[in-house]
Amino acid sequence: AGMMLGMEMEESMGRAEALSPTSPRVVLLKAMNTLHKPAFVGGGADKAMPLFERAIALAAQESRTDSTNLNWGHDDVHVWAGRCAEKLGKLDVAVTHYRHALEISPDHGWTRSILLPKAEKALAAASKP
């Protein structure tokens, strides 16, 4: 079933990209899918990080003043880039992304209460001689 669903997901993602290639939300979803996809089918954190970086750049370019514009996901791109950075062992990068997410959405409970404290603790432990 995984192989069939994976192919269907790829087709759907292709349609989404064709309809809205500069949407940070489309790129975010592709990055999240890539992060969780097995390496033997092109997934993994190393493949996902450039997609998260692209989603961050697209979110930064997106107008937040246009009331007709979708305006969700700007914090999520940083949350998931942080998760990806952690998988790559880049704790300092993860902490930076989590802090950016909290600048955008200070009440993001998962980031504030779990992700950032855990990454800061791991970074501090890794920095000890």
All heavy atoms as an XYZ file, in Angstrom:
973
protein
N       0.830     -1.195      0.000
C       0.000      0.000      0.000
C       0.868      1.249      0.000
O       0.508      2.258     -0.600
C      -0.932     -0.007      1.196
N       2.004      1.190      0.702
C       2.889      2.348      0.772
C       3.397      2.795     -0.589
O       3.500      3.986     -0.870
N       3.705      1.825     -1.431
C       4.204      2.164     -2.759
C       3.104      2.843     -3.582
O       3.361      3.819     -4.286
C       4.711      0.917     -3.485
C       5.950      0.303     -2.834
S       7.346      1.427     -2.784
C       7.922      1.268     -4.450
N       1.897      2.348     -3.487
C       0.779      2.947     -4.233
C       0.483      4.346     -3.710
O       0.316      5.281     -4.490
C      -0.468      2.071     -4.116
C      -0.349      0.720     -4.792
S      -0.568      0.839     -6.562
C      -2.295      1.209     -6.656
N       0.404      4.472     -2.393
C       0.112      5.782     -1.814
C       1.238      6.768     -2.110
O       0.977      7.947     -2.361
C      -0.108      5.663     -0.308
C      -1.392      4.968      0.119
C      -1.439      4.823      1.628
C      -2.608      5.729     -0.385
N       2.454      6.291     -2.064
C       3.593      7.157     -2.372
C       3.522      7.710     -3.784
O       3.774      8.894     -4.017
N       3.141      6.859     -4.715
C       3.020      7.317     -6.101
C       1.881      8.319     -6.239
O       2.014      9.329     -6.940
C       2.820      6.118     -7.029
C       4.078      5.272     -7.164
S       3.951      3.707     -8.077
C       2.604      3.876     -9.165
N       0.782      8.078     -5.554
C      -0.343      9.004     -5.595
C       0.043     10.349     -4.972
O      -0.336     11.403     -5.483
C      -1.552      8.418     -4.870
C      -2.244      7.300     -5.628
C      -3.446      6.756     -4.882
O      -4.116      7.541     -4.167
O      -3.713      5.557     -5.013
N       0.774     10.294     -3.869
C       1.225     11.529     -3.224
C       2.138     12.326     -4.149
O       2.024     13.549     -4.240
C       1.946     11.203     -1.904
C       1.016     10.750     -0.807
S       1.865     10.176      0.680
C       2.857     11.573      1.122
N       3.040     11.645     -4.827
C       3.937     12.325     -5.757
C       3.169     12.984     -6.894
O       3.473     14.108     -7.299
C       4.981     11.352     -6.310
C       6.010     10.895     -5.300
C       6.899     12.022     -4.781
O       7.267     12.921     -5.559
O       7.220     12.003     -3.580
N       2.156     12.293     -7.406
C       1.330     12.868     -8.479
C       0.585     14.102     -7.981
O       0.545     15.129     -8.667
C       0.338     11.829     -9.002
C       0.976     10.731     -9.822
C      -0.024      9.642    -10.212
O      -1.247      9.884    -10.116
O       0.445      8.561    -10.607
N       0.023     14.007     -6.791
C      -0.696     15.149     -6.218
C       0.244     16.319     -5.961
O      -0.105     17.477     -6.216
C      -1.393     14.742     -4.917
O      -2.405     13.804     -5.177
N       1.427     16.020     -5.475
C       2.403     17.086     -5.222
C       2.811     17.741     -6.532
O       2.960     18.967     -6.606
C       3.632     16.526     -4.490
C       4.650     17.587     -4.100
S       4.013     18.945     -3.082
C       3.509     18.093     -1.616
N       2.971     16.955     -7.567
C       3.303     17.509     -8.883
C       2.230     18.462     -9.386
O       2.531     19.523     -9.937
N       0.967     18.087     -9.164
C      -0.135     18.973     -9.574
C      -0.113     20.262     -8.757
O      -0.319     21.349     -9.296
C      -1.473     18.256     -9.428
C      -1.731     17.245    -10.536
C      -3.174     16.767    -10.570
N      -3.659     16.170     -9.330
C      -3.502     14.896     -8.985
N      -2.866     14.070     -9.786
N      -3.987     14.447     -7.854
N       0.115     20.153     -7.460
C       0.170     21.339     -6.597
C       1.304     22.263     -7.028
O       1.132     23.487     -7.095
C       0.339     20.926     -5.138
N       2.463     21.683     -7.328
C       3.603     22.490     -7.777
C       3.306     23.178     -9.105
O       3.705     24.326     -9.310
C       4.853     21.627     -7.905
C       5.429     21.204     -6.579
C       6.620     20.295     -6.747
O       6.460     19.194     -7.315
O       7.721     20.694     -6.314
N       2.613     22.492    -10.005
C       2.275     23.081    -11.302
C       1.293     24.243    -11.128
O       1.400     25.258    -11.830
C       1.682     22.017    -12.227
N       0.372     24.109    -10.192
C      -0.622     25.155     -9.958
C      -0.049     26.356     -9.211
O      -0.469     27.489     -9.444
C      -1.812     24.592     -9.169
C      -2.709     23.624     -9.919
C      -3.673     22.939     -8.958
C      -3.468     24.369    -11.006
N       0.887     26.108     -8.303
C       1.401     27.191     -7.466
C       2.871     26.956     -7.120
O       3.215     26.652     -5.981
C       0.549     27.290     -6.200
O       0.829     28.467     -5.507
N       3.763     27.109     -8.102
C       5.172     26.778     -7.890
C       5.907     27.665     -6.897
O       6.951     27.267     -6.382
C       5.779     26.908     -9.294
C       4.867     27.825    -10.023
C       3.496     27.583     -9.448
N       5.373     28.844     -6.593
C       6.056     29.734     -5.652
C       5.338     29.827     -4.308
O       5.637     30.718     -3.513
C       6.217     31.144     -6.251
O       4.921     31.672     -6.541
C       7.081     31.119     -7.497
N       4.432     28.914     -4.059
C       3.738     28.904     -2.770
C       4.645     28.301     -1.705
O       5.071     27.147     -1.830
C       2.455     28.082     -2.848
O       1.950     27.853     -1.545
N       4.924     29.051     -0.633
C       5.747     28.464      0.426
C       5.079     27.259      1.072
O       5.749     26.346      1.543
C       5.924     29.604      1.433
C       4.886     30.604      1.101
C       4.526     30.427     -0.334
N       3.743     27.218      1.049
C       3.036     26.086      1.652
C       3.192     24.818      0.826
O       3.368     23.735      1.367
C       1.561     26.448      1.845
C       1.359     27.426      3.017
C       0.080     28.214      2.900
N       0.100     29.151      1.787
C       0.740     30.328      1.803
N       1.407     30.687      2.878
N       0.720     31.128      0.768
N       3.174     24.946     -0.487
C       3.388     23.784     -1.353
C       4.811     23.259     -1.159
O       5.026     22.052     -1.009
C       3.110     24.132     -2.833
C       3.571     23.004     -3.758
C       1.631     24.422     -3.041
N       5.773     24.159     -1.130
C       7.170     23.740     -0.944
C       7.365     23.156      0.450
O       8.080     22.162      0.624
C       8.138     24.911     -1.220
C       9.585     24.487     -0.994
C       7.956     25.430     -2.651
N       6.712     23.739      1.461
C       6.784     23.196      2.817
C       6.266     21.763      2.861
O       6.907     20.877      3.437
C       5.984     24.068      3.792
C       5.765     23.491      5.195
C       7.083     23.295      5.927
C       4.814     24.375      5.987
N       5.125     21.524      2.251
C       4.566     20.169      2.256
C       5.459     19.189      1.506
O       5.632     18.037      1.932
C       3.155     20.179      1.680
C       2.119     20.911      2.545
C       0.798     21.016      1.810
C       1.959     20.240      3.893
N       6.055     19.646      0.403
C       6.988     18.783     -0.321
C       8.211     18.474      0.552
O       8.693     17.340      0.597
C       7.422     19.444     -1.626
C       8.361     18.566     -2.433
C       8.693     19.173     -3.774
C       9.571     18.191     -4.554
N       9.724     18.609     -5.951
N       8.706     19.483      1.263
C       9.864     19.286      2.142
C       9.539     18.313      3.272
O      10.347     17.436      3.596
C      10.322     20.629      2.703
N       8.362     18.473      3.873
C       7.963     17.566      4.955
C       7.845     16.133      4.434
O       8.273     15.191      5.105
C       6.643     18.032      5.569
C       6.770     19.326      6.352
S       5.180     20.027      6.834
C       4.602     18.800      7.981
N       7.268     15.988      3.251
C       7.146     14.665      2.642
C       8.537     14.077      2.379
O       8.783     12.899      2.655
C       6.334     14.756      1.350
C       6.070     13.400      0.749
O       5.705     12.457      1.444
N       6.236     13.290     -0.554
N       9.431     14.891      1.868
C      10.795     14.427      1.582
C      11.512     14.041      2.860
O      12.233     13.039      2.904
C      11.575     15.528      0.824
O      10.872     15.834     -0.390
C      12.993     15.081      0.499
N      11.320     14.814      3.927
C      11.950     14.513      5.210
C      11.537     13.139      5.727
O      12.364     12.393      6.256
C      11.582     15.595      6.242
C      12.121     15.416      7.652
C      13.648     15.465      7.655
C      11.547     16.491      8.571
N      10.283     12.793      5.542
C       9.772     11.532      6.087
C       9.804     10.366      5.101
O       9.525      9.232      5.490
C       8.345     11.747      6.601
C       8.316     12.663      7.778
N       7.974     13.983      7.680
C       8.633     12.454      9.069
C       8.062     14.537      8.865
N       8.461     13.636      9.734
N      10.156     10.644      3.861
C      10.208      9.603      2.833
C      11.509      8.801      2.992
O      12.558      9.362      3.291
C      10.178     10.277      1.452
C       9.981      9.352      0.308
C       9.957     10.014     -1.070
C       9.774     11.475     -1.157
N       9.763     11.992     -2.533
N      11.471      7.494      2.768
C      12.699      6.689      2.860
C      13.756      7.158      1.846
O      13.432      7.618      0.749
C      12.234      5.276      2.519
C      10.761      5.271      2.744
C      10.292      6.664      2.463
N      14.998      7.017      2.224
C      16.111      7.452      1.370
C      16.114      6.719      0.032
O      16.454      7.311     -1.000
C      17.439      7.235      2.092
N      15.698      5.460      0.019
C      15.766      4.697     -1.230
C      14.790      5.197     -2.294
O      14.887      4.811     -3.452
C      15.597      3.189     -0.988
C      14.201      2.740     -0.667
C      13.310      2.376     -1.678
C      13.778      2.658      0.651
C      12.026      1.955     -1.375
C      12.500      2.228      0.953
C      11.620      1.880     -0.058
N      13.875      6.079     -1.906
C      12.984      6.700     -2.896
C      13.192      8.217     -2.944
O      12.307      8.963     -3.339
C      11.493      6.353     -2.647
C      11.217      4.898     -2.961
C      11.062      6.717     -1.243
N      14.382      8.648     -2.534
C      14.732     10.065     -2.672
C      14.427     10.937     -1.480
O      14.437     12.161     -1.594
N      14.186     10.336     -0.338
C      13.883     11.113      0.853
C      15.062     11.257      1.787
O      16.166     10.819      1.499
N      14.802     11.895      2.910
C      15.812     12.086      3.935
C      16.054     13.556      4.231
O      15.699     14.438      3.447
N      16.654     13.793      5.379
C      16.891     15.163      5.837
C      17.812     15.935      4.896
O      17.603     17.126      4.665
C      17.471     15.142      7.249
N      18.821     15.278      4.358
C      19.755     15.967      3.460
C      19.069     16.442      2.185
O      19.418     17.479      1.623
C      20.948     15.072      3.126
C      20.551     13.755      2.474
O      19.474     13.216      2.804
O      21.317     13.255      1.644
N      18.076     15.716      1.734
C      17.318     16.116      0.533
C      16.244     17.159      0.881
O      15.879     17.988      0.057
C      16.631     14.900     -0.093
C      17.568     13.785     -0.503
C      18.290     14.115     -1.781
C      19.011     12.958     -2.411
N      19.992     12.263     -1.633
N      15.737     17.092      2.112
C      14.652     17.981      2.522
C      15.131     19.388      2.877
O      14.410     20.358      2.631
C      13.909     17.376      3.712
N      16.340     19.520      3.435
C      16.772     20.837      3.923
C      16.767     21.917      2.837
O      16.284     23.026      3.091
C      18.140     20.757      4.606
C      18.541     22.070      5.277
S      17.295     22.749      6.423
C      17.783     21.960      7.929
N      17.253     21.653      1.622
C      17.161     22.707      0.600
C      15.716     23.114      0.293
O      15.452     24.285     -0.013
C      17.819     22.073     -0.634
C      18.690     20.983     -0.105
C      18.000     20.489      1.142
N      14.797     22.189      0.406
C      13.386     22.513      0.188
C      12.850     23.391      1.314
O      12.108     24.351      1.067
C      12.555     21.235      0.052
C      12.866     20.381     -1.166
C      12.173     19.018     -1.060
C      12.456     21.094     -2.441
N      13.236     23.081      2.552
C      12.823     23.939      3.670
C      13.413     25.344      3.500
O      12.728     26.333      3.748
C      13.260     23.348      5.016
C      12.438     22.171      5.454
C      13.012     20.931      5.618
C      11.075     22.307      5.696
C      12.260     19.845      6.027
C      10.303     21.224      6.103
C      10.907     19.988      6.270
N      14.660     25.425      3.073
C      15.283     26.731      2.864
C      14.551     27.511      1.773
O      14.356     28.727      1.890
C      16.761     26.561      2.540
C      17.560     26.066      3.735
C      18.966     25.592      3.396
O      19.308     25.501      2.193
O      19.711     25.303      4.352
N      14.127     26.831      0.719
C      13.369     27.491     -0.348
C      12.014     27.964      0.181
O      11.562     29.068     -0.124
C      13.172     26.548     -1.531
C      12.415     27.207     -2.666
C      12.530     26.418     -3.974
N      11.851     27.139     -5.018
C      10.634     26.826     -5.480
N      10.002     25.773     -5.008
N      10.072     27.539     -6.424
N      11.352     27.135      0.991
C      10.062     27.518      1.569
C      10.213     28.750      2.461
O       9.359     29.640      2.448
C       9.461     26.349      2.355
N      11.305     28.816      3.213
C      11.566     29.975      4.068
C      11.734     31.230      3.218
O      11.157     32.281      3.516
C      12.811     29.729      4.955
C      12.475     28.688      6.022
C      13.301     31.028      5.591
C      13.678     28.125      6.742
N      12.504     31.119      2.141
C      12.718     32.273      1.255
C      11.404     32.714      0.612
O      11.124     33.918      0.524
C      13.748     31.926      0.189
N      10.599     31.770      0.176
C       9.312     32.112     -0.436
C       8.363     32.750      0.575
O       7.646     33.701      0.249
C       8.669     30.874     -1.063
C       9.366     30.329     -2.305
C       8.799     28.958     -2.680
C       9.246     31.308     -3.465
N       8.370     32.249      1.798
C       7.515     32.826      2.844
C       7.939     34.259      3.151
O       7.093     35.129      3.372
C       7.560     31.968      4.103
N       9.236     34.510      3.143
C       9.736     35.860      3.415
C       9.331     36.839      2.316
O       9.119     38.027      2.584
C      11.252     35.837      3.572
N       9.208     36.357      1.098
C       8.841     37.208     -0.034
C       7.338     37.466     -0.105
O       6.903     38.436     -0.704
C       9.270     36.564     -1.355
C      10.741     36.482     -1.544
C      11.111     35.682     -2.790
O      10.243     35.280     -3.555
N      12.390     35.449     -2.974
N       6.582     36.591      0.494
C       5.127     36.663      0.381
C       4.588     37.883      1.117
O       4.992     38.180      2.230
C       4.528     35.384      0.966
C       3.090     35.169      0.653
C       2.649     33.792      1.084
O       2.614     33.521      2.303
O       2.342     32.980      0.202
N       3.680     38.569      0.494
C       3.074     39.756      1.089
C       2.157     39.350      2.233
O       1.246     38.555      2.057
C       2.285     40.526      0.045
O       1.544     41.555      0.675
N       2.394     39.926      3.368
C       1.535     39.640      4.519
C       0.451     40.704      4.681
O      -0.357     40.630      5.576
C       2.381     39.556      5.780
C       3.349     38.395      5.702
C       4.188     38.285      6.910
N       5.208     37.276      6.648
C       6.011     36.819      7.548
N       5.963     37.255      8.762
N       6.913     35.909      7.241
N       0.476     41.703      3.833
C      -0.512     42.766      3.935
C      -1.695     42.553      3.007
O      -2.714     43.217      3.146
C       0.135     44.129      3.622
O       0.696     44.082      2.305
C       1.218     44.464      4.635
N      -1.579     41.655      2.082
C      -2.656     41.378      1.137
C      -3.693     40.486      1.811
O      -3.425     39.326      2.118
C      -2.080     40.692     -0.116
C      -3.128     40.396     -1.174
O      -4.331     40.616     -0.910
O      -2.741     39.939     -2.258
N      -4.879     41.024      2.051
C      -5.895     40.272      2.783
C      -6.419     39.074      2.001
O      -7.043     38.188      2.570
C      -7.053     41.188      3.164
O      -7.701     41.655      1.995
N      -6.163     39.027      0.686
C      -6.613     37.879     -0.110
C      -5.573     36.768     -0.152
O      -5.824     35.704     -0.685
C      -6.936     38.311     -1.553
O      -5.742     38.779     -2.192
C      -8.002     39.394     -1.575
N      -4.422     37.028      0.393
C      -3.318     36.081      0.350
C      -3.426     35.080      1.505
O      -3.726     35.466      2.633
C      -1.992     36.849      0.453
C      -0.807     36.039      0.027
O      -0.943     34.918     -0.455
N       0.361     36.599      0.195
N      -3.191     33.823      1.205
C      -3.090     32.839      2.282
C      -1.913     33.236      3.147
O      -0.858     33.606      2.649
C      -2.865     31.442      1.705
C      -4.006     30.863      0.896
C      -3.577     29.563      0.253
C      -5.226     30.659      1.758
N      -2.065     33.154      4.439
C      -1.015     33.661      5.310
C      -0.697     32.691      6.442
O      -0.425     33.092      7.549
C      -1.443     35.023      5.878
C      -0.269     35.784      6.449
O       0.874     35.483      6.157
N      -0.554     36.756      7.278
N      -0.754     31.431      6.159
C      -0.383     30.478      7.193
C       0.916     29.793      6.782
O       1.289     29.773      5.620
C      -1.486     29.440      7.439
C      -1.782     28.547      6.269
C      -2.721     28.757      5.305
C      -1.126     27.317      5.934
N      -2.694     27.729      4.389
C      -1.719     26.833      4.742
C      -0.087     26.577      6.500
C      -1.330     25.647      4.129
C       0.299     25.402      5.885
C      -0.319     24.943      4.723
N       1.596     29.246      7.752
C       2.778     28.448      7.472
C       4.104     29.157      7.628
O       5.147     28.524      7.528
N       4.095     30.462      7.865
C       5.369     31.169      7.972
C       6.166     30.705      9.193
O       7.393     30.634      9.134
C       5.149     32.670      8.009
C       4.601     33.212      6.723
N       4.374     34.535      6.516
C       4.236     32.597      5.571
C       3.888     34.727      5.301
N       3.788     33.552      4.710
N       5.493     30.383     10.274
C       6.187     29.824     11.425
C       6.533     28.353     11.185
O       7.606     27.885     11.559
C       5.378     29.986     12.702
C       3.970     29.407     12.626
O       3.502     29.069     11.523
O       3.317     29.308     13.678
N       5.638     27.641     10.503
C       5.841     26.209     10.267
C       7.082     25.911      9.433
O       7.732     24.886      9.645
C       4.613     25.598      9.594
C       3.407     25.590     10.511
O       3.575     25.310     11.704
O       2.299     25.884     10.024
N       7.408     26.795      8.484
C       8.607     26.526      7.680
C       9.842     26.489      8.570
O      10.745     25.687      8.350
C       8.787     27.514      6.495
C       7.677     27.364      5.483
C       8.910     28.948      6.948
N       9.860     27.337      9.592
C      11.009     27.339     10.507
C      10.960     26.163     11.481
O      11.998     25.566     11.792
C      11.085     28.661     11.269
C      11.552     29.794     10.422
N      12.862     29.927     10.025
C      10.877     30.820      9.860
C      12.985     31.000      9.273
N      11.793     31.563      9.148
N       9.774     25.820     11.943
C       9.649     24.670     12.849
C      10.176     23.416     12.167
O      10.999     22.671     12.733
C       8.182     24.473     13.294
C       8.002     23.132     14.017
C       7.733     25.619     14.180
N       9.729     23.180     10.944
C      10.127     21.953     10.257
C      11.566     22.009      9.759
O      12.250     20.974      9.722
C       9.128     21.606      9.163
C       7.904     21.048      9.793
C       6.736     21.697     10.075
C       7.762     19.733     10.321
N       5.870     20.852     10.735
C       6.475     19.640     10.895
C       8.588     18.620     10.363
C       6.006     18.479     11.497
C       8.121     17.456     10.962
C       6.847     17.392     11.518
N      12.057     23.196      9.429
C      13.483     23.310      9.100
C      14.319     22.983     10.338
O      15.380     22.358     10.238
C      13.801     24.708      8.577
N      13.837     23.391     11.496
C      14.526     23.046     12.748
C      14.534     21.554     13.004
O      15.553     20.982     13.393
N      13.408     20.913     12.770
C      13.335     19.457     12.942
C      14.320     18.760     11.997
O      15.006     17.821     12.386
C      11.913     18.946     12.668
C      10.838     19.511     13.573
C      10.783     18.867     14.908
N      10.335     17.495     14.744
C      10.623     16.524     15.591
N      11.341     16.759     16.650
N      10.183     15.309     15.379
N      14.375     19.256     10.769
C      15.281     18.684      9.772
C      16.737     18.901     10.196
O      17.555     17.985     10.113
C      15.005     19.320      8.413
S      15.918     18.581      7.053
N      17.041     20.103     10.657
C      18.408     20.406     11.101
C      18.818     19.492     12.252
O      19.962     19.031     12.311
C      18.520     21.880     11.516
N      17.889     19.217     13.153
C      18.194     18.289     14.254
C      18.560     16.912     13.711
O      19.520     16.292     14.174
C      16.998     18.158     15.200
C      16.873     19.300     16.177
C      15.855     18.998     17.251
O      16.177     18.196     18.166
O      14.746     19.554     17.185
N      17.807     16.438     12.728
C      18.109     15.123     12.140
C      19.478     15.115     11.477
O      20.130     14.082     11.399
C      17.025     14.717     11.135
C      15.715     14.338     11.783
C      14.714     13.858     10.750
C      13.397     13.499     11.366
N      13.393     12.209     12.036
N      19.916     16.279     10.994
C      21.239     16.398     10.370
C      22.340     16.635     11.399
O      23.506     16.750     11.051
C      21.229     17.534      9.346
C      20.369     17.298      8.101
C      20.246     18.574      7.288
C      20.950     16.168      7.262
N      21.956     16.724     12.684
C      22.930     16.953     13.745
C      23.383     18.393     13.851
O      24.394     18.686     14.492
N      22.636     19.315     13.252
C      22.982     20.736     13.274
C      22.114     21.440     14.314
O      21.159     22.144     13.992
C      22.800     21.346     11.889
C      23.698     20.719     10.852
C      23.473     21.327      9.488
C      24.409     20.696      8.469
N      24.238     21.300      7.145
N      22.469     21.239     15.574
C      21.647     21.745     16.669
C      21.605     23.264     16.709
O      20.564     23.846     17.024
C      22.145     21.179     17.994
C      22.033     19.667     18.143
C      22.751     19.187     19.398
C      20.577     19.237     18.165
N      22.714     23.921     16.374
C      22.722     25.377     16.372
C      21.767     25.934     15.325
O      21.053     26.915     15.559
C      24.136     25.914     16.164
C      24.798     25.400     14.894
O      24.458     24.288     14.431
O      25.678     26.106     14.363
N      21.710     25.295     14.185
C      20.781     25.704     13.122
C      19.341     25.451     13.571
O      18.458     26.287     13.349
C      21.100     24.967     11.803
C      20.070     25.270     10.735
C      22.501     25.323     11.322
N      19.107     24.334     14.219
C      17.764     24.019     14.719
C      17.301     25.077     15.711
O      16.177     25.581     15.611
C      17.754     22.632     15.365
N      18.154     25.433     16.646
C      17.805     26.447     17.645
C      17.469     27.766     16.962
O      16.482     28.423     17.306
C      18.954     26.623     18.676
C      18.766     27.883     19.504
C      19.039     25.390     19.576
N      18.248     28.146     15.976
C      17.981     29.389     15.233
C      16.611     29.335     14.560
O      15.838     30.302     14.632
C      19.092     29.643     14.197
O      20.340     29.784     14.890
C      18.814     30.892     13.385
N      16.293     28.231     13.923
C      14.983     28.102     13.269
C      13.847     28.152     14.286
O      12.826     28.805     14.045
C      14.904     26.821     12.445
C      15.595     26.924     11.133
N      15.228     27.826     10.164
C      16.648     26.235     10.622
C      16.013     27.697      9.114
N      16.891     26.737      9.370
N      14.012     27.477     15.405
C      12.958     27.495     16.419
C      12.748     28.908     16.958
O      11.612     29.334     17.181
C      13.278     26.526     17.558
C      13.314     25.071     17.140
C      14.174     24.176     17.754
C      12.486     24.585     16.137
C      14.210     22.835     17.389
C      12.512     23.250     15.749
C      13.378     22.390     16.390
O      13.403     21.071     16.019
N      13.822     29.648     17.141
C      13.697     31.033     17.619
C      12.992     31.904     16.580
O      12.181     32.758     16.938
C      15.066     31.590     17.984
C      15.604     30.958     19.255
C      16.949     31.507     19.642
N      17.419     30.864     20.869
C      18.676     30.839     21.252
N      19.623     31.431     20.522
N      19.020     30.239     22.372
N      13.296     31.682     15.307
C      12.588     32.421     14.244
C      11.104     32.093     14.267
O      10.257     32.980     14.098
C      13.169     32.107     12.867
C      14.430     32.829     12.551
N      14.532     34.200     12.490
C      15.661     32.357     12.260
C      15.762     34.549     12.180
N      16.475     33.440     12.046
N      10.770     30.831     14.457
C       9.362     30.436     14.513
C       8.651     31.165     15.645
O       7.516     31.627     15.482
C       9.238     28.921     14.685
N       9.319     31.301     16.781
C       8.710     31.982     17.918
C       8.627     33.491     17.715
O       7.743     34.139     18.279
C       9.466     31.642     19.209
C       9.263     30.207     19.681
C      10.149     29.913     20.891
C       7.798     29.935     20.007
N       9.522     34.058     16.917
C       9.395     35.476     16.577
C       8.118     35.697     15.769
O       7.434     36.706     15.945
C      10.601     35.945     15.763
C      11.866     36.094     16.561
C      13.085     36.384     15.695
O      12.926     36.710     14.490
O      14.208     36.269     16.213
N       7.804     34.768     14.889
C       6.615     34.867     14.041
C       5.356     34.547     14.830
O       4.337     35.217     14.700
C       6.754     33.921     12.827
C       7.922     34.373     11.958
C       5.450     33.876     12.019
C       8.372     33.339     10.936
N       5.447     33.533     15.666
C       4.283     33.058     16.418
C       4.696     32.722     17.850
O       4.985     31.568     18.169
C       3.697     31.826     15.717
O       2.554     31.385     16.366
N       4.745     33.746     18.723
C       5.239     33.536     20.090
C       4.467     32.499     20.904
O       5.009     31.939     21.855
C       5.100     34.919     20.733
C       5.029     35.878     19.600
C       4.407     35.135     18.460
N       3.242     32.229     20.533
C       2.435     31.269     21.281
C       2.470     29.861     20.698
O       1.643     29.027     21.064
C       0.980     31.755     21.340
C       0.844     33.040     22.137
O       1.625     33.242     23.092
O      -0.034     33.852     21.799
N       3.412     29.590     19.814
C       3.529     28.255     19.211
C       4.007     27.297     20.305
O       5.200     27.186     20.588
C       4.504     28.292     18.033
C       4.406     27.111     17.125
N       4.918     25.881     17.458
C       3.836     26.976     15.904
C       4.691     25.038     16.467
N       4.027     25.676     15.513
N       3.049     26.618     20.914
C       3.315     25.807     22.101
C       4.322     24.687     21.900
O       5.177     24.452     22.762
N       4.224     23.965     20.803
C       5.149     22.853     20.543
C       6.584     23.359     20.501
O       7.482     22.759     21.108
C       4.759     22.173     19.232
C       5.523     20.933     18.873
C       6.026     19.992     19.725
C       5.855     20.484     17.558
N       6.646     18.978     19.015
C       6.555     19.268     17.674
C       5.611     20.991     16.295
C       7.016     18.559     16.578
C       6.074     20.271     15.196
C       6.775     19.076     15.344
N       6.787     24.481     19.827
C       8.138     25.032     19.711
C       8.608     25.597     21.047
O       9.725     25.323     21.488
C       8.177     26.126     18.629
O       7.704     25.566     17.402
C       9.577     26.657     18.439
N       7.756     26.406     21.676
C       8.131     27.082     22.919
C       8.371     26.097     24.053
O       9.332     26.231     24.810
C       7.040     28.079     23.318
C       7.365     28.896     24.545
C       6.313     29.953     24.884
N       4.976     29.719     24.382
C       4.047     28.971     24.987
N       4.331     28.343     26.107
N       2.851     28.840     24.464
N       7.511     25.091     24.177
C       7.563     24.201     25.335
C       8.394     22.947     25.138
O       8.884     22.377     26.112
C       6.136     23.784     25.720
O       5.371     24.916     26.028
N       8.544     22.502     23.899
C       9.214     21.215     23.677
C      10.435     21.337     22.771
O      11.548     21.001     23.171
C       8.219     20.170     23.103
C       7.102     19.917     24.131
C       8.930     18.869     22.750
C       5.961     19.082     23.630
N      10.232     21.799     21.550
C      11.311     21.747     20.554
C      12.513     22.618     20.922
O      13.654     22.137     20.912
C      10.781     22.133     19.167
C       9.718     21.219     18.585
C       9.215     21.769     17.253
C      10.244     19.809     18.414
N      12.274     23.890     21.220
C      13.393     24.780     21.534
C      14.123     24.366     22.810
O      15.354     24.245     22.790
C      12.931     26.237     21.599
C      14.024     27.262     21.934
C      15.150     27.225     20.898
C      13.423     28.667     22.025
N      13.421     24.116     23.914
C      14.153     23.691     25.117
C      14.972     22.413     24.905
O      16.112     22.314     25.383
C      13.054     23.478     26.163
C      11.911     24.308     25.697
C      11.992     24.292     24.191
N      14.401     21.450     24.194
C      15.114     20.194     23.939
C      16.365     20.440     23.099
O      17.442     19.909     23.395
C      14.181     19.212     23.223
C      14.817     17.893     22.884
C      13.817     17.013     22.140
C      14.566     15.914     21.432
N      14.018     15.602     20.135
N      16.240     21.255     22.065
C      17.396     21.540     21.188
C      18.446     22.352     21.930
O      19.654     22.093     21.764
C      16.934     22.272     19.933
N      18.031     23.316     22.734
C      18.997     24.113     23.514
C      19.740     23.228     24.515
O      20.958     23.365     24.677
C      18.285     25.260     24.240
C      17.854     26.368     23.325
C      17.061     27.455     24.007
O      16.364     27.176     25.027
O      17.115     28.601     23.528
N      19.027     22.329     25.147
C      19.662     21.411     26.104
C      20.665     20.502     25.402
O      21.789     20.300     25.877
C      18.590     20.573     26.806
C      19.123     19.662     27.883
C      17.998     18.912     28.573
C      18.538     17.966     29.624
N      17.468     17.238     30.314
N      20.292     19.966     24.248
C      21.196     19.093     23.485
C      22.411     19.870     22.985
O      23.529     19.363     23.004
C      20.451     18.457     22.307
N      22.192     21.112     22.552
C      23.299     21.945     22.091
C      24.260     22.253     23.226
O      25.489     22.174     23.054
C      22.769     23.244     21.470
C      23.787     24.203     20.892
C      24.593     23.549     19.777
C      23.092     25.471     20.375
N      23.716     22.579     24.401
C      24.562     22.849     25.578
C      25.366     21.605     25.952
O      26.554     21.693     26.259
C      23.713     23.316     26.750
N      24.738     20.440     25.921
C      25.429     19.197     26.263
C      26.526     18.888     25.236
O      27.609     18.425     25.603
C      24.432     18.038     26.332
N      26.258     19.171     23.986
C      27.250     18.913     22.936
C      28.423     19.877     23.006
O      29.523     19.561     22.555
C      26.594     18.991     21.553
N      28.201     21.044     23.603
C      29.245     22.070     23.690
C      30.189     21.861     24.865
O      31.239     22.489     24.933
C      28.614     23.467     23.797
O      27.822     23.721     22.677
N      29.782     21.010     25.790
C      30.615     20.753     26.979
C      31.825     19.919     26.580
O      31.712     18.995     25.782
C      29.817     20.037     28.060
C      28.783     20.933     28.703
C      28.087     20.204     29.815
C      27.052     21.143     30.432
N      26.313     20.488     31.493
N      32.986     20.246     27.186
C      34.207     19.475     26.849
C      34.186     18.057     27.353
O      33.505     17.569     28.091
C      35.333     20.267     27.528
C      34.708     21.248     28.437
C      33.243     21.322     28.104
